[in-house]
Amino acid sequence: MIISLTGTPGTGKTAIASYLRDNGEQVIDLNRYIEDNGLKERFDRKRDTYNVDVSKLNASLKENVSKEGNVFLDGHLSHFLDCDIIIVIRCDPSILRERLRKRNYAPQKITENVQAEVLDVILCESIGSDAHVFEIDNTSCTVEQAVTMINDIISGNGGAYASGSIDWSEEMDKWC
């Protein structure tokens, strides 16, 4: 099964993915995979990131990724790829802002990402896929607690994590 771990930067995807990897799960760090496989395209100065052709990335993964067991895709583009389950990792916008500040994100980039979280951008993009979509609130849980929620979802007990269960809309006036 291919499982997308996606979400706004700073929500905790990589910490969760590292824990899963350290505990024997197959995890693909999409940023590293894109770099290692020459899939970066033109640099977008305004957004301070490289563009990636998602179709090329998807084709490369299909060619190179084992179909055995669970495969976790770690990255904020993973919900655009062919997968069975999408798990959107979420975080309270105020906490997310602090996490991004600690990473020395530029103020404009912080605002862009916090607004994306408030507006459910990645969740909305995910809903358009053929995969089953879930979301977990990673604001104050430990990595182990987040992995327990992910395991619940994978084992078919994801009802409590159905898409649309997290709502930051009361934050709209603060951020948008």
C-alpha positions as CSV (number, residue, x, y, z in Angstrom):
1,M,0.0,0.0,0.0
2,I,1.3,3.5,-0.9
3,I,0.6,6.0,1.9
4,S,1.1,9.7,1.4
5,L,2.2,11.7,4.5
6,T,1.5,15.3,3.4
7,G,0.8,18.6,4.9
8,T,2.0,22.2,5.1
9,P,5.7,22.6,5.8
10,G,6.3,22.5,9.6
11,T,3.4,20.2,10.5
12,G,5.6,17.3,11.5
13,K,5.7,15.0,8.4
14,T,9.5,14.5,8.5
15,A,9.6,13.7,12.2
16,I,6.9,11.1,11.7
17,A,8.6,9.7,8.7
18,S,11.9,9.4,10.5
19,Y,10.2,7.5,13.3
20,L,8.6,5.2,10.8
21,R,11.9,4.6,9.0
22,D,13.8,4.0,12.3
23,N,11.1,1.4,13.1
24,G,11.6,-0.6,9.9
25,E,9.0,1.0,7.6
26,Q,9.9,1.8,4.0
27,V,9.8,5.6,3.7
28,I,10.7,7.7,0.7
29,D,11.8,11.3,1.5
30,L,10.5,13.0,-1.7
31,N,12.8,16.0,-1.4
32,R,15.8,13.6,-1.4
33,Y,14.3,11.4,-4.1
34,I,13.7,14.4,-6.4
35,E,17.3,15.6,-5.8
36,D,18.8,12.1,-6.3
37,N,16.8,11.5,-9.5
38,G,17.4,14.8,-11.2
39,L,13.7,15.8,-11.1
40,K,14.2,19.4,-10.0
41,E,13.2,21.9,-12.7
42,R,13.3,25.7,-12.9
43,F,13.9,27.6,-9.6
44,D,11.0,29.8,-8.6
45,R,12.6,32.8,-7.0
46,K,9.3,34.3,-5.8
47,R,8.4,31.1,-3.9
48,D,12.1,30.2,-3.1
49,T,11.7,26.7,-4.3
50,Y,12.3,24.4,-7.3
51,N,9.4,23.4,-9.6
52,V,8.8,19.7,-10.0
53,D,6.9,17.9,-12.7
54,V,4.6,15.7,-10.7
55,S,3.9,13.4,-13.7
56,K,7.6,12.7,-14.1
57,L,8.0,12.2,-10.3
58,N,5.0,9.8,-10.3
59,A,6.4,7.8,-13.2
60,S,9.8,7.6,-11.6
61,L,8.4,6.3,-8.4
62,K,6.3,3.7,-10.2
63,E,9.5,2.4,-11.8
64,N,11.7,2.4,-8.8
65,V,9.6,1.8,-5.7
66,S,8.9,-1.7,-4.3
67,K,5.3,-2.7,-4.2
68,E,5.9,-4.9,-1.2
69,G,4.2,-3.9,2.1
70,N,3.6,-0.4,3.1
71,V,5.5,2.4,1.4
72,F,5.3,5.9,3.0
73,L,5.9,9.0,0.8
74,D,7.1,11.9,2.9
75,G,6.6,15.3,1.4
76,H,4.2,18.1,0.8
77,L,3.8,17.0,-2.9
78,S,3.0,13.4,-2.0
79,H,-0.8,13.9,-2.2
80,F,-0.4,14.6,-5.9
81,L,1.1,11.1,-6.5
82,D,-0.6,7.8,-7.1
83,C,-1.3,6.4,-3.6
84,D,-3.9,4.4,-1.7
85,I,-4.2,6.5,1.4
86,I,-3.4,10.2,2.0
87,I,-2.8,11.4,5.5
88,V,-2.7,15.1,5.9
89,I,-0.7,16.1,8.9
90,R,-2.2,19.3,10.4
91,C,-1.0,21.9,13.0
92,D,-2.6,24.8,14.8
93,P,-1.7,27.9,12.8
94,S,-0.1,29.8,15.8
95,I,2.1,26.8,16.6
96,L,2.9,26.3,12.9
97,R,4.1,29.9,12.7
98,E,6.5,29.4,15.6
99,R,7.9,26.2,14.1
100,L,8.6,28.0,10.8
101,R,10.2,30.9,12.6
102,K,12.5,28.5,14.4
103,R,13.5,27.2,10.9
104,N,14.3,30.7,9.9
105,Y,11.7,30.9,7.2
106,A,11.3,34.3,5.6
107,P,8.3,36.2,7.0
108,Q,6.5,36.1,3.6
109,K,7.0,32.3,3.4
110,I,5.7,31.9,7.0
111,T,2.5,33.8,6.1
112,E,2.0,31.9,2.9
113,N,2.3,28.5,4.7
114,V,0.2,29.5,7.7
115,Q,-2.5,30.8,5.3
116,A,-2.4,27.5,3.4
117,E,-2.9,25.7,6.7
118,V,-5.9,27.9,7.7
119,L,-7.5,27.5,4.3
120,D,-7.1,23.7,4.2
121,V,-5.2,24.0,0.9
122,I,-3.5,20.6,1.0
123,L,-6.6,18.9,2.4
124,C,-8.6,20.4,-0.5
125,E,-6.0,19.3,-3.1
126,S,-6.0,15.8,-1.5
127,I,-9.8,15.4,-1.7
128,G,-9.5,15.6,-5.5
129,S,-7.6,12.4,-5.7
130,D,-8.8,8.8,-5.9
131,A,-7.2,7.9,-2.5
132,H,-8.8,7.6,0.9
133,V,-8.1,10.9,2.7
134,F,-7.6,11.3,6.4
135,E,-6.1,14.1,8.6
136,I,-4.5,14.1,12.0
137,D,-3.8,17.0,14.3
138,N,-0.1,17.0,15.2
139,T,-0.1,20.2,17.1
140,S,0.6,18.8,20.6
141,C,0.9,15.0,20.2
142,T,4.2,13.1,20.4
143,V,5.6,11.4,17.3
144,E,4.6,8.0,18.8
145,Q,1.0,9.2,19.3
146,A,0.9,10.4,15.6
147,V,2.2,7.1,14.5
148,T,-0.5,5.3,16.5
149,M,-3.1,7.4,14.7
150,I,-1.5,6.5,11.4
151,N,-1.5,2.8,12.2
152,D,-5.2,3.1,13.2
153,I,-5.9,4.6,9.7
154,I,-3.9,1.9,7.9
155,S,-5.6,-0.9,9.8
156,G,-9.1,0.4,8.8
157,N,-9.9,2.2,12.0
158,G,-9.6,5.8,10.7
159,G,-13.1,7.1,11.2
160,A,-12.0,9.6,13.9
161,Y,-9.5,11.0,11.4
162,A,-11.9,11.5,8.4
163,S,-11.2,14.4,6.1
164,G,-12.9,17.5,7.3
165,S,-12.4,16.7,11.0
166,I,-10.0,19.6,11.6
167,D,-11.2,23.2,11.2
168,W,-9.0,26.2,11.7
169,S,-11.6,28.6,10.1
170,E,-11.9,30.6,13.4
171,E,-8.3,31.7,12.7
172,M,-9.2,33.2,9.3
173,D,-9.3,36.8,10.4
174,K,-5.9,36.5,12.0
175,W,-4.0,35.2,9.0
176,C,-5.9,36.0,5.8
